[in-house]
């Protein structure tokens, strides 16, 4: 079970078709894993900033499926870090 539902992610991504449901679910699982790995505990109720960070990560990965892009993803990293920093239980 992920912190963000498939329906929430699809609304955020503005997709209404089901073809990518498995892929979006895998992105949510990866984003949850990333958030947990950097020291943010995902427990109910999930704080809105943590949910938004997961949505930002999933949307970025959904829209930039290549391993490397033309421009670095610094704004995504900054936004995600800023949202998650208050919820970290360990320093990295």
PyMOL Python script that loads the backbone (N, CA, C, O; Angstrom):
from pymol import cmd

cmd.read_pdbstr("""\
ATOM      1  N   UNK A   1       0.843  -1.180   0.000  1.00  0.00           N
ATOM      2  CA  UNK A   1       0.000   0.000   0.000  1.00  0.00           C
ATOM      3  C   UNK A   1       0.887   1.241   0.000  1.00  0.00           C
ATOM      4  O   UNK A   1       1.805   1.352   0.812  1.00  0.00           O
ATOM      5  N   UNK A   2       0.619   2.153  -0.889  1.00  0.00           N
ATOM      6  CA  UNK A   2       1.427   3.363  -0.980  1.00  0.00           C
ATOM      7  C   UNK A   2       0.740   4.523  -0.262  1.00  0.00           C
ATOM      8  O   UNK A   2      -0.458   4.481   0.017  1.00  0.00           O
ATOM      9  N   UNK A   3       1.526   5.556   0.029  1.00  0.00           N
ATOM     10  CA  UNK A   3       1.005   6.737   0.730  1.00  0.00           C
ATOM     11  C   UNK A   3       0.042   7.529  -0.142  1.00  0.00           C
ATOM     12  O   UNK A   3      -0.823   8.244   0.364  1.00  0.00           O
ATOM     13  N   UNK A   4       0.195   7.398  -1.444  1.00  0.00           N
ATOM     14  CA  UNK A   4      -0.660   8.091  -2.409  1.00  0.00           C
ATOM     15  C   UNK A   4      -1.409   7.025  -3.198  1.00  0.00           C
ATOM     16  O   UNK A   4      -0.803   6.054  -3.653  1.00  0.00           O
ATOM     17  N   UNK A   5      -2.688   7.189  -3.363  1.00  0.00           N
ATOM     18  CA  UNK A   5      -3.475   6.211  -4.112  1.00  0.00           C
ATOM     19  C   UNK A   5      -3.265   6.387  -5.613  1.00  0.00           C
ATOM     20  O   UNK A   5      -2.839   7.443  -6.083  1.00  0.00           O
ATOM     21  N   UNK A   6      -3.569   5.346  -6.334  1.00  0.00           N
ATOM     22  CA  UNK A   6      -3.502   5.424  -7.791  1.00  0.00           C
ATOM     23  C   UNK A   6      -4.424   6.519  -8.300  1.00  0.00           C
ATOM     24  O   UNK A   6      -4.055   7.263  -9.209  1.00  0.00           O
ATOM     25  N   UNK A   7      -5.609   6.628  -7.734  1.00  0.00           N
ATOM     26  CA  UNK A   7      -6.560   7.664  -8.168  1.00  0.00           C
ATOM     27  C   UNK A   7      -5.993   9.062  -7.936  1.00  0.00           C
ATOM     28  O   UNK A   7      -6.141   9.939  -8.787  1.00  0.00           O
ATOM     29  N   UNK A   8      -5.343   9.276  -6.789  1.00  0.00           N
ATOM     30  CA  UNK A   8      -4.728  10.577  -6.516  1.00  0.00           C
ATOM     31  C   UNK A   8      -3.624  10.884  -7.517  1.00  0.00           C
ATOM     32  O   UNK A   8      -3.512  12.008  -8.008  1.00  0.00           O
ATOM     33  N   UNK A   9      -2.810   9.875  -7.817  1.00  0.00           N
ATOM     34  CA  UNK A   9      -1.714  10.064  -8.766  1.00  0.00           C
ATOM     35  C   UNK A   9      -2.240  10.353 -10.169  1.00  0.00           C
ATOM     36  O   UNK A   9      -1.728  11.229 -10.865  1.00  0.00           O
ATOM     37  N   UNK A  10      -3.254   9.619 -10.572  1.00  0.00           N
ATOM     38  CA  UNK A  10      -3.815   9.843 -11.909  1.00  0.00           C
ATOM     39  C   UNK A  10      -4.431  11.230 -12.016  1.00  0.00           C
ATOM     40  O   UNK A  10      -4.329  11.868 -13.063  1.00  0.00           O
ATOM     41  N   UNK A  11      -5.062  11.702 -10.963  1.00  0.00           N
ATOM     42  CA  UNK A  11      -5.610  13.055 -10.975  1.00  0.00           C
ATOM     43  C   UNK A  11      -4.477  14.070 -11.078  1.00  0.00           C
ATOM     44  O   UNK A  11      -4.576  15.042 -11.828  1.00  0.00           O
ATOM     45  N   UNK A  12      -3.404  13.844 -10.327  1.00  0.00           N
ATOM     46  CA  UNK A  12      -2.249  14.748 -10.368  1.00  0.00           C
ATOM     47  C   UNK A  12      -1.606  14.754 -11.754  1.00  0.00           C
ATOM     48  O   UNK A  12      -1.202  15.803 -12.257  1.00  0.00           O
ATOM     49  N   UNK A  13      -1.518  13.580 -12.360  1.00  0.00           N
ATOM     50  CA  UNK A  13      -0.915  13.444 -13.689  1.00  0.00           C
ATOM     51  C   UNK A  13      -1.866  13.827 -14.823  1.00  0.00           C
ATOM     52  O   UNK A  13      -1.460  13.947 -15.979  1.00  0.00           O
ATOM     53  N   UNK A  14      -3.136  14.015 -14.468  1.00  0.00           N
ATOM     54  CA  UNK A  14      -4.182  14.344 -15.446  1.00  0.00           C
ATOM     55  C   UNK A  14      -4.307  13.266 -16.528  1.00  0.00           C
ATOM     56  O   UNK A  14      -4.375  13.554 -17.723  1.00  0.00           O
ATOM     57  N   UNK A  15      -4.334  12.013 -16.060  1.00  0.00           N
ATOM     58  CA  UNK A  15      -4.561  10.918 -16.996  1.00  0.00           C
ATOM     59  C   UNK A  15      -5.856  10.206 -16.597  1.00  0.00           C
ATOM     60  O   UNK A  15      -6.128   9.987 -15.416  1.00  0.00           O
ATOM     61  N   UNK A  16      -6.631   9.859 -17.596  1.00  0.00           N
ATOM     62  CA  UNK A  16      -7.921   9.217 -17.340  1.00  0.00           C
ATOM     63  C   UNK A  16      -8.001   7.810 -17.931  1.00  0.00           C
ATOM     64  O   UNK A  16      -9.026   7.141 -17.797  1.00  0.00           O
ATOM     65  N   UNK A  17      -6.953   7.368 -18.568  1.00  0.00           N
ATOM     66  CA  UNK A  17      -6.941   6.038 -19.167  1.00  0.00           C
ATOM     67  C   UNK A  17      -6.297   5.042 -18.201  1.00  0.00           C
ATOM     68  O   UNK A  17      -5.620   5.440 -17.253  1.00  0.00           O
ATOM     69  N   UNK A  18      -6.508   3.768 -18.440  1.00  0.00           N
ATOM     70  CA  UNK A  18      -6.017   2.735 -17.521  1.00  0.00           C
ATOM     71  C   UNK A  18      -4.748   2.036 -18.008  1.00  0.00           C
ATOM     72  O   UNK A  18      -4.164   1.230 -17.283  1.00  0.00           O
ATOM     73  N   UNK A  19      -4.331   2.340 -19.214  1.00  0.00           N
ATOM     74  CA  UNK A  19      -3.187   1.654 -19.807  1.00  0.00           C
ATOM     75  C   UNK A  19      -1.933   1.742 -18.941  1.00  0.00           C
ATOM     76  O   UNK A  19      -1.180   0.772 -18.853  1.00  0.00           O
ATOM     77  N   UNK A  20      -1.698   2.870 -18.309  1.00  0.00           N
ATOM     78  CA  UNK A  20      -0.484   3.076 -17.521  1.00  0.00           C
ATOM     79  C   UNK A  20      -0.661   2.824 -16.019  1.00  0.00           C
ATOM     80  O   UNK A  20       0.225   3.166 -15.236  1.00  0.00           O
ATOM     81  N   UNK A  21      -1.765   2.244 -15.612  1.00  0.00           N
ATOM     82  CA  UNK A  21      -2.026   2.051 -14.178  1.00  0.00           C
ATOM     83  C   UNK A  21      -0.903   1.279 -13.473  1.00  0.00           C
ATOM     84  O   UNK A  21      -0.460   1.674 -12.395  1.00  0.00           O
ATOM     85  N   UNK A  22      -0.451   0.192 -14.077  1.00  0.00           N
ATOM     86  CA  UNK A  22       0.618  -0.595 -13.455  1.00  0.00           C
ATOM     87  C   UNK A  22       1.900   0.220 -13.359  1.00  0.00           C
ATOM     88  O   UNK A  22       2.607   0.159 -12.354  1.00  0.00           O
ATOM     89  N   UNK A  23       2.197   0.982 -14.404  1.00  0.00           N
ATOM     90  CA  UNK A  23       3.402   1.801 -14.414  1.00  0.00           C
ATOM     91  C   UNK A  23       3.321   2.898 -13.353  1.00  0.00           C
ATOM     92  O   UNK A  23       4.284   3.121 -12.618  1.00  0.00           O
ATOM     93  N   UNK A  24       2.194   3.572 -13.269  1.00  0.00           N
ATOM     94  CA  UNK A  24       2.023   4.627 -12.268  1.00  0.00           C
ATOM     95  C   UNK A  24       2.115   4.026 -10.862  1.00  0.00           C
ATOM     96  O   UNK A  24       2.718   4.629  -9.974  1.00  0.00           O
ATOM     97  N   UNK A  25       1.537   2.872 -10.656  1.00  0.00           N
ATOM     98  CA  UNK A  25       1.635   2.197  -9.363  1.00  0.00           C
ATOM     99  C   UNK A  25       3.092   1.903  -9.021  1.00  0.00           C
ATOM    100  O   UNK A  25       3.509   2.084  -7.877  1.00  0.00           O
ATOM    101  N   UNK A  26       3.865   1.452  -9.999  1.00  0.00           N
ATOM    102  CA  UNK A  26       5.280   1.171  -9.744  1.00  0.00           C
ATOM    103  C   UNK A  26       6.047   2.452  -9.416  1.00  0.00           C
ATOM    104  O   UNK A  26       6.975   2.425  -8.607  1.00  0.00           O
ATOM    105  N   UNK A  27       5.673   3.564 -10.030  1.00  0.00           N
ATOM    106  CA  UNK A  27       6.313   4.839  -9.720  1.00  0.00           C
ATOM    107  C   UNK A  27       5.981   5.278  -8.295  1.00  0.00           C
ATOM    108  O   UNK A  27       6.841   5.805  -7.588  1.00  0.00           O
ATOM    109  N   UNK A  28       4.743   5.063  -7.879  1.00  0.00           N
ATOM    110  CA  UNK A  28       4.348   5.394  -6.510  1.00  0.00           C
ATOM    111  C   UNK A  28       5.125   4.546  -5.506  1.00  0.00           C
ATOM    112  O   UNK A  28       5.560   5.048  -4.469  1.00  0.00           O
ATOM    113  N   UNK A  29       5.296   3.284  -5.809  1.00  0.00           N
ATOM    114  CA  UNK A  29       6.060   2.395  -4.933  1.00  0.00           C
ATOM    115  C   UNK A  29       7.519   2.837  -4.858  1.00  0.00           C
ATOM    116  O   UNK A  29       8.121   2.823  -3.784  1.00  0.00           O
ATOM    117  N   UNK A  30       8.086   3.228  -6.000  1.00  0.00           N
ATOM    118  CA  UNK A  30       9.467   3.706  -6.027  1.00  0.00           C
ATOM    119  C   UNK A  30       9.603   5.010  -5.241  1.00  0.00           C
ATOM    120  O   UNK A  30      10.570   5.190  -4.501  1.00  0.00           O
ATOM    121  N   UNK A  31       8.647   5.908  -5.397  1.00  0.00           N
ATOM    122  CA  UNK A  31       8.683   7.179  -4.672  1.00  0.00           C
ATOM    123  C   UNK A  31       8.554   6.946  -3.169  1.00  0.00           C
ATOM    124  O   UNK A  31       9.256   7.579  -2.380  1.00  0.00           O
ATOM    125  N   UNK A  32       7.667   6.046  -2.772  1.00  0.00           N
ATOM    126  CA  UNK A  32       7.542   5.679  -1.350  1.00  0.00           C
ATOM    127  C   UNK A  32       8.877   5.139  -0.830  1.00  0.00           C
ATOM    128  O   UNK A  32       9.326   5.498   0.258  1.00  0.00           O
ATOM    129  N   UNK A  33       9.491   4.279  -1.623  1.00  0.00           N
ATOM    130  CA  UNK A  33      10.778   3.708  -1.230  1.00  0.00           C
ATOM    131  C   UNK A  33      11.850   4.773  -1.081  1.00  0.00           C
ATOM    132  O   UNK A  33      12.641   4.735  -0.138  1.00  0.00           O
ATOM    133  N   UNK A  34      11.881   5.714  -1.999  1.00  0.00           N
ATOM    134  CA  UNK A  34      12.847   6.805  -1.928  1.00  0.00           C
ATOM    135  C   UNK A  34      12.635   7.627  -0.663  1.00  0.00           C
ATOM    136  O   UNK A  34      13.584   7.933   0.059  1.00  0.00           O
ATOM    137  N   UNK A  35      11.394   7.976  -0.406  1.00  0.00           N
ATOM    138  CA  UNK A  35      11.066   8.792   0.766  1.00  0.00           C
ATOM    139  C   UNK A  35      11.459   8.055   2.048  1.00  0.00           C
ATOM    140  O   UNK A  35      12.037   8.654   2.955  1.00  0.00           O
ATOM    141  N   UNK A  36      11.155   6.786   2.123  1.00  0.00           N
ATOM    142  CA  UNK A  36      11.527   5.994   3.303  1.00  0.00           C
ATOM    143  C   UNK A  36      13.043   5.891   3.442  1.00  0.00           C
ATOM    144  O   UNK A  36      13.583   5.980   4.545  1.00  0.00           O
ATOM    145  N   UNK A  37      13.713   5.705   2.330  1.00  0.00           N
ATOM    146  CA  UNK A  37      15.170   5.536   2.331  1.00  0.00           C
ATOM    147  C   UNK A  37      15.904   6.774   2.838  1.00  0.00           C
ATOM    148  O   UNK A  37      16.971   6.654   3.441  1.00  0.00           O
ATOM    149  N   UNK A  38      15.357   7.945   2.604  1.00  0.00           N
ATOM    150  CA  UNK A  38      16.039   9.159   3.063  1.00  0.00           C
ATOM    151  C   UNK A  38      15.634   9.539   4.489  1.00  0.00           C
ATOM    152  O   UNK A  38      16.014  10.599   4.986  1.00  0.00           O
ATOM    153  N   UNK A  39      14.871   8.679   5.134  1.00  0.00           N
ATOM    154  CA  UNK A  39      14.605   8.870   6.550  1.00  0.00           C
ATOM    155  C   UNK A  39      13.268   9.479   6.901  1.00  0.00           C
ATOM    156  O   UNK A  39      13.097   9.996   8.005  1.00  0.00           O
ATOM    157  N   UNK A  40      12.312   9.429   5.984  1.00  0.00           N
ATOM    158  CA  UNK A  40      10.971   9.939   6.281  1.00  0.00           C
ATOM    159  C   UNK A  40      10.058   8.745   6.517  1.00  0.00           C
ATOM    160  O   UNK A  40       9.851   7.921   5.626  1.00  0.00           O
ATOM    161  N   UNK A  41       9.520   8.662   7.713  1.00  0.00           N
ATOM    162  CA  UNK A  41       8.608   7.573   8.037  1.00  0.00           C
ATOM    163  C   UNK A  41       7.249   7.862   7.406  1.00  0.00           C
ATOM    164  O   UNK A  41       6.699   8.953   7.553  1.00  0.00           O
ATOM    165  N   UNK A  42       6.727   6.881   6.713  1.00  0.00           N
ATOM    166  CA  UNK A  42       5.411   7.031   6.101  1.00  0.00           C
ATOM    167  C   UNK A  42       4.410   6.292   6.970  1.00  0.00           C
ATOM    168  O   UNK A  42       4.294   5.068   6.913  1.00  0.00           O
ATOM    169  N   UNK A  43       3.696   7.057   7.771  1.00  0.00           N
ATOM    170  CA  UNK A  43       2.699   6.476   8.672  1.00  0.00           C
ATOM    171  C   UNK A  43       1.414   7.282   8.552  1.00  0.00           C
ATOM    172  O   UNK A  43       1.432   8.484   8.287  1.00  0.00           O
ATOM    173  N   UNK A  44       0.308   6.592   8.755  1.00  0.00           N
ATOM    174  CA  UNK A  44      -0.989   7.264   8.650  1.00  0.00           C
ATOM    175  C   UNK A  44      -1.215   8.149   9.862  1.00  0.00           C
ATOM    176  O   UNK A  44      -0.856   7.754  10.972  1.00  0.00           O
ATOM    177  N   UNK A  45      -1.774   9.288   9.701  1.00  0.00           N
ATOM    178  CA  UNK A  45      -2.090   9.910   8.417  1.00  0.00           C
ATOM    179  C   UNK A  45      -0.829  10.519   7.793  1.00  0.00           C
ATOM    180  O   UNK A  45       0.004  11.100   8.491  1.00  0.00           O
ATOM    181  N   UNK A  46      -0.705  10.379   6.493  1.00  0.00           N
ATOM    182  CA  UNK A  46       0.462  10.902   5.788  1.00  0.00           C
ATOM    183  C   UNK A  46       0.309  12.418   5.652  1.00  0.00           C
ATOM    184  O   UNK A  46      -0.693  12.891   5.116  1.00  0.00           O
ATOM    185  N   UNK A  47       1.298  13.186   6.133  1.00  0.00           N
ATOM    186  CA  UNK A  47       1.210  14.642   6.018  1.00  0.00           C
ATOM    187  C   UNK A  47       1.138  15.092   4.557  1.00  0.00           C
ATOM    188  O   UNK A  47       1.761  14.487   3.684  1.00  0.00           O
ATOM    189  N   UNK A  48       0.394  16.129   4.303  1.00  0.00           N
ATOM    190  CA  UNK A  48       0.210  16.639   2.944  1.00  0.00           C
ATOM    191  C   UNK A  48       1.537  16.925   2.234  1.00  0.00           C
ATOM    192  O   UNK A  48       1.652  16.595   1.054  1.00  0.00           O
ATOM    193  N   UNK A  49       2.550  17.523   2.887  1.00  0.00           N
ATOM    194  CA  UNK A  49       3.807  17.761   2.183  1.00  0.00           C
ATOM    195  C   UNK A  49       4.498  16.472   1.730  1.00  0.00           C
ATOM    196  O   UNK A  49       5.129  16.444   0.674  1.00  0.00           O
ATOM    197  N   UNK A  50       4.381  15.415   2.523  1.00  0.00           N
ATOM    198  CA  UNK A  50       4.982  14.132   2.144  1.00  0.00           C
ATOM    199  C   UNK A  50       4.243  13.560   0.934  1.00  0.00           C
ATOM    200  O   UNK A  50       4.870  13.075  -0.007  1.00  0.00           O
ATOM    201  N   UNK A  51       2.913  13.618   0.960  1.00  0.00           N
ATOM    202  CA  UNK A  51       2.136  13.155  -0.199  1.00  0.00           C
ATOM    203  C   UNK A  51       2.505  13.947  -1.447  1.00  0.00           C
ATOM    204  O   UNK A  51       2.656  13.381  -2.530  1.00  0.00           O
ATOM    205  N   UNK A  52       2.648  15.261  -1.287  1.00  0.00           N
ATOM    206  CA  UNK A  52       2.966  16.092  -2.449  1.00  0.00           C
ATOM    207  C   UNK A  52       4.358  15.769  -2.993  1.00  0.00           C
ATOM    208  O   UNK A  52       4.560  15.762  -4.207  1.00  0.00           O
ATOM    209  N   UNK A  53       5.309  15.504  -2.114  1.00  0.00           N
ATOM    210  CA  UNK A  53       6.650  15.119  -2.563  1.00  0.00           C
ATOM    211  C   UNK A  53       6.591  13.824  -3.363  1.00  0.00           C
ATOM    212  O   UNK A  53       7.257  13.700  -4.390  1.00  0.00           O
ATOM    213  N   UNK A  54       5.808  12.870  -2.906  1.00  0.00           N
ATOM    214  CA  UNK A  54       5.656  11.601  -3.631  1.00  0.00           C
ATOM    215  C   UNK A  54       5.013  11.843  -4.989  1.00  0.00           C
ATOM    216  O   UNK A  54       5.431  11.257  -5.987  1.00  0.00           O
ATOM    217  N   UNK A  55       4.000  12.704  -5.033  1.00  0.00           N
ATOM    218  CA  UNK A  55       3.366  13.045  -6.310  1.00  0.00           C
ATOM    219  C   UNK A  55       4.340  13.733  -7.249  1.00  0.00           C
ATOM    220  O   UNK A  55       4.345  13.449  -8.447  1.00  0.00           O
ATOM    221  N   UNK A  56       5.173  14.644  -6.723  1.00  0.00           N
ATOM    222  CA  UNK A  56       6.166  15.330  -7.559  1.00  0.00           C
ATOM    223  C   UNK A  56       7.152  14.331  -8.155  1.00  0.00           C
ATOM    224  O   UNK A  56       7.464  14.390  -9.344  1.00  0.00           O
ATOM    225  N   UNK A  57       7.640  13.415  -7.324  1.00  0.00           N
ATOM    226  CA  UNK A  57       8.576  12.406  -7.814  1.00  0.00           C
ATOM    227  C   UNK A  57       7.930  11.527  -8.883  1.00  0.00           C
ATOM    228  O   UNK A  57       8.505  11.317  -9.951  1.00  0.00           O
ATOM    229  N   UNK A  58       6.751  11.022  -8.596  1.00  0.00           N
ATOM    230  CA  UNK A  58       6.074  10.143  -9.560  1.00  0.00           C
ATOM    231  C   UNK A  58       5.801  10.874 -10.863  1.00  0.00           C
ATOM    232  O   UNK A  58       5.995  10.307 -11.938  1.00  0.00           O
ATOM    233  N   UNK A  59       5.357  12.118 -10.788  1.00  0.00           N
ATOM    234  CA  UNK A  59       5.075  12.891 -12.005  1.00  0.00           C
ATOM    235  C   UNK A  59       6.348  13.153 -12.791  1.00  0.00           C
ATOM    236  O   UNK A  59       6.354  13.059 -14.018  1.00  0.00           O
ATOM    237  N   UNK A  60       7.423  13.480 -12.090  1.00  0.00           N
ATOM    238  CA  UNK A  60       8.699  13.716 -12.779  1.00  0.00           C
ATOM    239  C   UNK A  60       9.150  12.451 -13.502  1.00  0.00           C
ATOM    240  O   UNK A  60       9.532  12.498 -14.672  1.00  0.00           O
ATOM    241  N   UNK A  61       9.103  11.326 -12.804  1.00  0.00           N
ATOM    242  CA  UNK A  61       9.531  10.070 -13.412  1.00  0.00           C
ATOM    243  C   UNK A  61       8.606   9.654 -14.547  1.00  0.00           C
ATOM    244  O   UNK A  61       9.063   9.079 -15.535  1.00  0.00           O
ATOM    245  N   UNK A  62       7.321   9.933 -14.422  1.00  0.00           N
ATOM    246  CA  UNK A  62       6.358   9.587 -15.466  1.00  0.00           C
ATOM    247  C   UNK A  62       6.634  10.401 -16.728  1.00  0.00           C
ATOM    248  O   UNK A  62       6.583   9.872 -17.838  1.00  0.00           O
ATOM    249  N   UNK A  63       6.924  11.684 -16.554  1.00  0.00           N
ATOM    250  CA  UNK A  63       7.119  12.573 -17.698  1.00  0.00           C
ATOM    251  C   UNK A  63       8.531  12.554 -18.255  1.00  0.00           C
ATOM    252  O   UNK A  63       8.744  12.977 -19.392  1.00  0.00           O
ATOM    253  N   UNK A  64       9.496  12.078 -17.492  1.00  0.00           N
ATOM    254  CA  UNK A  64      10.897  12.011 -17.939  1.00  0.00           C
ATOM    255  C   UNK A  64      11.367  10.570 -17.800  1.00  0.00           C
ATOM    256  O   UNK A  64      12.100  10.231 -16.871  1.00  0.00           O
ATOM    257  N   UNK A  65      10.950   9.750 -18.708  1.00  0.00           N
ATOM    258  CA  UNK A  65      11.217   8.307 -18.596  1.00  0.00           C
ATOM    259  C   UNK A  65      12.626   7.913 -19.010  1.00  0.00           C
ATOM    260  O   UNK A  65      13.015   6.756 -18.846  1.00  0.00           O
ATOM    261  N   UNK A  66      13.382   8.832 -19.533  1.00  0.00           N
ATOM    262  CA  UNK A  66      14.750   8.544 -19.938  1.00  0.00           C
ATOM    263  C   UNK A  66      15.662   8.595 -18.716  1.00  0.00           C
ATOM    264  O   UNK A  66      15.364   9.283 -17.740  1.00  0.00           O
ATOM    265  N   UNK A  67      16.762   7.873 -18.776  1.00  0.00           N
ATOM    266  CA  UNK A  67      17.701   7.849 -17.659  1.00  0.00           C
ATOM    267  C   UNK A  67      18.373   9.209 -17.463  1.00  0.00           C
ATOM    268  O   UNK A  67      18.719   9.578 -16.341  1.00  0.00           O
ATOM    269  N   UNK A  68      18.554   9.943 -18.544  1.00  0.00           N
ATOM    270  CA  UNK A  68      19.170  11.269 -18.469  1.00  0.00           C
ATOM    271  C   UNK A  68      18.414  12.204 -19.385  1.00  0.00           C
ATOM    272  O   UNK A  68      17.933  11.803 -20.445  1.00  0.00           O
ATOM    273  N   UNK A  69      18.313  13.437 -18.974  1.00  0.00           N
ATOM    274  CA  UNK A  69      17.606  14.421 -19.780  1.00  0.00           C
ATOM    275  C   UNK A  69      18.545  15.514 -20.250  1.00  0.00           C
ATOM    276  O   UNK A  69      19.732  15.521 -19.922  1.00  0.00           O
ATOM    277  N   UNK A  70      17.996  16.435 -21.019  1.00  0.00           N
ATOM    278  CA  UNK A  70      18.793  17.546 -21.521  1.00  0.00           C
ATOM    279  C   UNK A  70      19.103  18.542 -20.418  1.00  0.00           C
ATOM    280  O   UNK A  70      20.153  19.184 -20.437  1.00  0.00           O
ATOM    281  N   UNK A  71      18.207  18.675 -19.465  1.00  0.00           N
ATOM    282  CA  UNK A  71      18.434  19.600 -18.357  1.00  0.00           C
ATOM    283  C   UNK A  71      18.377  18.837 -17.046  1.00  0.00           C
ATOM    284  O   UNK A  71      17.583  17.906 -16.906  1.00  0.00           O
ATOM    285  N   UNK A  72      19.202  19.214 -16.091  1.00  0.00           N
ATOM    286  CA  UNK A  72      19.172  18.517 -14.804  1.00  0.00           C
ATOM    287  C   UNK A  72      17.858  18.750 -14.065  1.00  0.00           C
ATOM    288  O   UNK A  72      17.175  19.749 -14.290  1.00  0.00           O
ATOM    289  N   UNK A  73      17.521  17.830 -13.195  1.00  0.00           N
ATOM    290  CA  UNK A  73      16.253  17.918 -12.476  1.00  0.00           C
ATOM    291  C   UNK A  73      16.428  18.585 -11.111  1.00  0.00           C
ATOM    292  O   UNK A  73      15.785  18.183 -10.141  1.00  0.00           O
ATOM    293  N   UNK A  74      17.281  19.589 -11.028  1.00  0.00           N
ATOM    294  CA  UNK A  74      17.542  20.286  -9.777  1.00  0.00           C
ATOM    295  C   UNK A  74      16.279  20.848  -9.132  1.00  0.00           C
ATOM    296  O   UNK A  74      16.111  20.700  -7.922  1.00  0.00           O
ATOM    297  N   UNK A  75      15.378  21.492  -9.892  1.00  0.00           N
ATOM    298  CA  UNK A  75      14.172  22.012  -9.243  1.00  0.00           C
ATOM    299  C   UNK A  75      13.336  20.918  -8.578  1.00  0.00           C
ATOM    300  O   UNK A  75      12.759  21.145  -7.515  1.00  0.00           O
ATOM    301  N   UNK A  76      13.264  19.747  -9.185  1.00  0.00           N
ATOM    302  CA  UNK A  76      12.512  18.640  -8.585  1.00  0.00           C
ATOM    303  C   UNK A  76      13.188  18.221  -7.283  1.00  0.00           C
ATOM    304  O   UNK A  76      12.527  18.069  -6.255  1.00  0.00           O
ATOM    305  N   UNK A  77      14.494  18.038  -7.330  1.00  0.00           N
ATOM    306  CA  UNK A  77      15.217  17.633  -6.123  1.00  0.00           C
ATOM    307  C   UNK A  77      15.056  18.666  -5.019  1.00  0.00           C
ATOM    308  O   UNK A  77      14.837  18.302  -3.863  1.00  0.00           O
ATOM    309  N   UNK A  78      15.159  19.940  -5.352  1.00  0.00           N
ATOM    310  CA  UNK A  78      15.014  20.997  -4.355  1.00  0.00           C
ATOM    311  C   UNK A  78      13.615  20.976  -3.747  1.00  0.00           C
ATOM    312  O   UNK A  78      13.469  21.038  -2.526  1.00  0.00           O
ATOM    313  N   UNK A  79      12.595  20.888  -4.581  1.00  0.00           N
ATOM    314  CA  UNK A  79      11.216  20.878  -4.095  1.00  0.00           C
ATOM    315  C   UNK A  79      10.926  19.686  -3.216  1.00  0.00           C
ATOM    316  O   UNK A  79      10.306  19.826  -2.162  1.00  0.00           O
ATOM    317  N   UNK A  80      11.361  18.522  -3.633  1.00  0.00           N
ATOM    318  CA  UNK A  80      11.131  17.305  -2.859  1.00  0.00           C
ATOM    319  C   UNK A  80      11.868  17.392  -1.525  1.00  0.00           C
ATOM    320  O   UNK A  80      11.303  17.073  -0.478  1.00  0.00           O
ATOM    321  N   UNK A  81      13.122  17.819  -1.561  1.00  0.00           N
ATOM    322  CA  UNK A  81      13.892  17.940  -0.314  1.00  0.00           C
ATOM    323  C   UNK A  81      13.258  18.951   0.630  1.00  0.00           C
ATOM    324  O   UNK A  81      13.177  18.713   1.835  1.00  0.00           O
ATOM    325  N   UNK A  82      12.810  20.079   0.088  1.00  0.00           N
ATOM    326  CA  UNK A  82      12.188  21.097   0.931  1.00  0.00           C
ATOM    327  C   UNK A  82      10.910  20.573   1.582  1.00  0.00           C
ATOM    328  O   UNK A  82      10.640  20.879   2.744  1.00  0.00           O
ATOM    329  N   UNK A  83      10.128  19.794   0.854  1.00  0.00           N
ATOM    330  CA  UNK A  83       8.888  19.240   1.405  1.00  0.00           C
ATOM    331  C   UNK A  83       9.155  18.183   2.472  1.00  0.00           C
ATOM    332  O   UNK A  83       8.420  18.092   3.455  1.00  0.00           O
ATOM    333  N   UNK A  84      10.192  17.395   2.282  1.00  0.00           N
ATOM    334  CA  UNK A  84      10.439  16.262   3.164  1.00  0.00           C
ATOM    335  C   UNK A  84      11.321  16.563   4.370  1.00  0.00           C
ATOM    336  O   UNK A  84      11.255  15.848   5.370  1.00  0.00           O
ATOM    337  N   UNK A  85      12.135  17.596   4.297  1.00  0.00           N
ATOM    338  CA  UNK A  85      13.102  17.866   5.365  1.00  0.00           C
ATOM    339  C   UNK A  85      12.489  17.885   6.768  1.00  0.00           C
ATOM    340  O   UNK A  85      13.071  17.290   7.675  1.00  0.00           O
ATOM    341  N   UNK A  86      11.366  18.525   6.988  1.00  0.00           N
ATOM    342  CA  UNK A  86      10.813  18.558   8.356  1.00  0.00           C
ATOM    343  C   UNK A  86      10.371  17.192   8.877  1.00  0.00           C
ATOM    344  O   UNK A  86      10.166  17.027  10.079  1.00  0.00           O
ATOM    345  N   UNK A  87      10.222  16.221   7.993  1.00  0.00           N
ATOM    346  CA  UNK A  87       9.710  14.911   8.399  1.00  0.00           C
ATOM    347  C   UNK A  87      10.803  13.853   8.504  1.00  0.00           C
ATOM    348  O   UNK A  87      10.514  12.699   8.822  1.00  0.00           O
ATOM    349  N   UNK A  88      12.040  14.224   8.243  1.00  0.00           N
ATOM    350  CA  UNK A  88      13.134  13.255   8.310  1.00  0.00           C
ATOM    351  C   UNK A  88      13.436  12.891   9.744  1.00  0.00           C
ATOM    352  O   UNK A  88      13.478  13.746  10.628  1.00  0.00           O
ATOM    353  N   UNK A  89      13.645  11.599   9.960  1.00  0.00           N
ATOM    354  CA  UNK A  89      13.957  11.120  11.307  1.00  0.00           C
ATOM    355  C   UNK A  89      15.459  10.886  11.485  1.00  0.00           C
ATOM    356  O   UNK A  89      15.924  10.623  12.594  1.00  0.00           O
ATOM    357  N   UNK A  90      16.204  10.982  10.398  1.00  0.00           N
ATOM    358  CA  UNK A  90      17.645  10.832  10.456  1.00  0.00           C
ATOM    359  C   UNK A  90      18.271  11.868   9.551  1.00  0.00           C
ATOM    360  O   UNK A  90      17.637  12.309   8.592  1.00  0.00           O
ATOM    361  N   UNK A  91      19.466  12.256   9.823  1.00  0.00           N
ATOM    362  CA  UNK A  91      20.137  13.249   8.967  1.00  0.00           C
ATOM    363  C   UNK A  91      20.936  12.543   7.907  1.00  0.00           C
ATOM    364  O   UNK A  91      21.540  11.495   8.140  1.00  0.00           O
ATOM    365  N   UNK A  92      20.926  13.145   6.725  1.00  0.00           N
ATOM    366  CA  UNK A  92      21.669  12.568   5.594  1.00  0.00           C
ATOM    367  C   UNK A  92      22.574  13.616   5.030  1.00  0.00           C
ATOM    368  O   UNK A  92      23.297  13.355   4.069  1.00  0.00           O
TER     369      UNK A  92
END
""", "prot")
cmd.dss("prot")
cmd.show_as("cartoon", "prot")
cmd.util.cbc("prot")
cmd.orient("prot")
